[in-house]
Amino acid sequence: MSILTRTDGAHAPAQRRRGAPGRIPVIAAVAFMVLAACYMLLPVYWLLISSTKSQGDLISTPGLLPSHWHLGDNLSALFEQQDGVFARWLLNSLLYAGAGAAIATALAAAAGYALAKYSFKGREAVFSVVLGGVLVPATALALPLFLLFAKVNATNTFWSVFLPSIVSPFGVYLSRIFATASVPDEVIEAARMDGAGEFRIFRTIALRLMAPALVTVFLFQFVVIWNNFLLPLIMLQDDDLYPVTLGLFTWQSQTSRLPQLQTLTIVGALVSVIPIVLTFLLLQRYWRAGLAAGAVKS
């Protein structure tokens, strides 16, 4: 028995030594993720620190080091500049992005569901055109869109920025993929046998099953519209119609003449990030619900 005991004791350190190298990849992976997170969050940290500085501190102090706290004064000056035009820009961006993303999501859901669940001649050709739309960069479409709106005298209007935002080829693609995977044909057939119409099936069954994908489509489209810069730059000349991205750009272009606009631009950039963060935080529970549903089904 003593020999066996000594033998087991001799094997235990060897097993620990063999298990020890397994921690190295974990430590390396964690260290890499920490470095990546720091790299990505560094601009946000700089934005936070710079927003608390006065114009003099912004120039005289290192960018990553804090100075005297002037965030309240900076926010007051931001919303008072040009008779409060920044608040107008925020409302414009919320309208462009919120309403545009909602309509784009609804259209993408309907188109994706139809492409996934209905067989008709030319379906794959239509889907190929949608995929082609995904591959075309938005910058390549800006000038043709301007020429089209100029033909109908619709440039420098709300609709010249809003209407192109309600089309999302990637949303249609994602909706079709998710409808194929998450909406069973048997459920649709059972609803038809119970006398439900096609629109009612789509509204009461398909939309609920596709909810996680539709939240993803909405968030992607919201961020794309919120960050849209080139299309408003080409279409708009009226300051009251500017989104916040174009408005901050106009301030930044005037900093050589009006240095105080540099601080206002930085603080405005910080404020403009808040709606996107809040949107992600409010909608993330739908992702969790979708993941939980998928886990139960599997």
N, C-alpha and C positions, 0 to 999 in steps of 0.2 A: 504493500500500500504506500509505503514511503517513497518507493521508486516512482510509482505512478504520480504521486504528489509532486515530486521534484520535476518529473517530466512535464506535467501540466504547467508548473510554474515557469519552466524554461521556455515553453511555447508561448506563454502569454506576452512577454516583452516582444518576441518576434512578430506576433500578430499586431501588436500596437505599432511596431516599427513599419510593418507593411501597410497599415491603415493610415499612418501619418502623412505620406505623400499625397493622399487623396484630398487633403485640406488645401494644398497649394493651388490647384485650379480654382477652388471656390474663392480663396482669398484674392487671387489674381482677377477673377471675374468681378468681385465686389469692388476692388480697387479701380478697375477700369470703368465700371458704372458710376462710381463716385466722381472720377475725373471727368467723365462725359457730362454728368449732371452739372458739375461746377462750370465746365466750359459753356454749356447752354444757358446757365442761369447768370453768368457773369454780366452779359448786357442788361439783364433785368435789374441786377444789383446796381450797376452803374446808373441806370435810369432812375432808380429809387433815390440813390444818394444825390445825384445831380438835381433832382427835383426839389430837394430841400435847401438848395443853396441860392444865395442872391446872385445877381449878375457879376458883381465883383468877386465873390468867392468862387464862382464857376470858372473864372479865368485864373485866379491866383492860387488856388489849391489843387492838389492832385485829384484826378477824376474819381479814384476809388476810395478816397478818404473823406469822411464826413466833415462838415463845418458847422457854422451856425444854422439853426433851424429857421427856415423861411418858407416852409411849405404852405402855411395858411395864407401868407401874403402873396405867394406866387399863384395860388388858386384864385384868390380874389382878383388879382390883376388879369388872370387868364380869362375869367368870365366877364370882366369889364372891358376888355380890349375891343375896340370897334363896336361899341354899343352891344356887347354880348353876342357877337357873331359866332363864337365858338360853340355856344349852346345850340345855335341854329344848325351848325355843321354836325353836331352829335345827333340831333333829331333827324337830320337828313340821312345820315348813315344808318341809324336804327330803322328808318322807314325803308330805305333801299335794301338793306340786308335782311331785316325781319320779314317784311311782306314778300320780298323777292324770293327768299329762301323757302318760305311757307308755300307759295304758289308753285315754285320749281319742284318742291318735294311732292306736292299733290299730283302734278302733271307726270313726274317721273314714276310715281307709284302706279298710276293708271296705265301708262305706256308699258312699264315693265311687266305688270300683271297681264296685260293683253298679249304681249309677246311671249310670255311664258305659258299661258293657259289656253290660248285660242290658236287653232290651226287655220291659216288662211294663205292664199297664194301670195308669194313674195315676202313672207315673214322674215326669212333669213336675209333677204336683200335689204329689208328695212333695218334689221339689226346690224348689218354690215355698215350701213350709212351712219348709224348711231355710233358704232365703234370708230368710224372715221372722224366723227365729230369729237370724240375723246382725244384723238391724236393731234388735232389741229390746235396750235397754241392760240391763246386769246389775243395776243399781240397781232397775229396775222389777220384777225377778224375786225380789228378796231377801225381801220381805214375803210373797208367795205361797208361797215355799219354806219360810219359817218356819212358816206356818200348816199346810202339808202335813206337815212333820216333827212339829209339835206334836200333830197328830191321832193319830200313831202313837207318841207319847212318845219321840221320837228326838232332841229338841233337847238341847244340851249333851253331845253325843257326837261321837266321831271321824267317824262316818258322815254327820252333818249337814253337815259341811264337805267331806268327801271325795266323796260321791256326786254332788253338783251339779258337781264339777270335772271329771268324766270325760266330760262332754258338750261337744262343740265344733262348733257349726254352721258356723263359719268353716272349721274343719278339714275337714269334709265337703265344703264348697264347693270348697276348694282341691284336695282329693284328686280330686274328680270332674274338675275342669279338667285337672289334670296327668295323670290316667289316660287321658283322652281323647286327649291330645297325645303321651304317651310310651309307651303300651302298644298296639302295632299289633294290629289284629284278625287279621292274617295269622299272627302268632306264636301267638296263642291258638288259632286253628284248627289250626295245625300240631301244637301240643301235644295237642289233643283227638284228632287222628288218630293220634298215637303212644300213645294210651290213658291220658293223664293226666287225673285227675279235676279238678273245678272248684276245690276247695280247694287241691290241689297246684299248679295253675296260678297261683292267686293267691299262694300262699306262696313258690313258687320263682321265678316269673317277674315277676309284677306288682309285688310288694313291692320287688324289686331295681331295677326300672325306675323306680319311684316314690320311690326313696330320698331324692333331694334335696328333694322336696316334703314328705315325711314328717318330715325333719329340721326343716324350716321350721315345720310344724304343731306338732311337739314343743316347739320353742323358744318359739313364740308362746304356747302353752298353759302352758308352764312359767313364763314371765314373768307371765302373767295370774294364775295361781294363787298364785305367790310374792307378788305385790303385792296380792292380794285382802285387803280390809280390812272392807268392810261386812258381808259374809255371816258371817265369824267373830264380828264384833261383835254381830250379832243372835242368832246361834245359841248362842254359848258363854258360860258363866259360870265354868267351872273354869280356873284359871290354868295347870294342867298341860296343857291342850289348846290353849292359845293358839298361833297362828303368831307369827313374829317381828314382823310388822307390828303386830299387835294388842298384843303384849307391850310393844313400845317406846312405843306410844301410851299405855298405862296408866302407864308411867314418866313420860312427858312431862307427863301430866295431874297428876302429884304433885310437880312441881318447885317449886311455890310453898311446899310444906310440907317437902320434902326437896331442897334445892338441889343436892346432889351427884348426883342422878339426871340432871341436865342433861348433865353430862359423859358419864355412862354411856349416855345415849340417843344422843349423837353418836357415840361409839365403837361402840355396837351397830349404828347405821345403817351405819357403814363396814364392819363385819364382815358385815352382811347383804347387802352388794353383792357380796362375793367369790364366793359360789356362782353367781350369774348370770354374772359375767365368766368364771369357769372353764368354765361350760357352753358359752358361746359359743366360747371358745377351743378346747375339745375337739371341738366338732362342726363347726367351720368347714371342716375338710378334706373333709367330705362335700359341702358346697356346691361347693368347688373341683373335686372329682371329677365332680360333676354337670355343671358348666360345661364341663369338658374333654370329657366324653362328648358333650355337645351340639355342641361345636365339631367333633368328629370326624365326627358324623353329618351335619352340614351341609356 
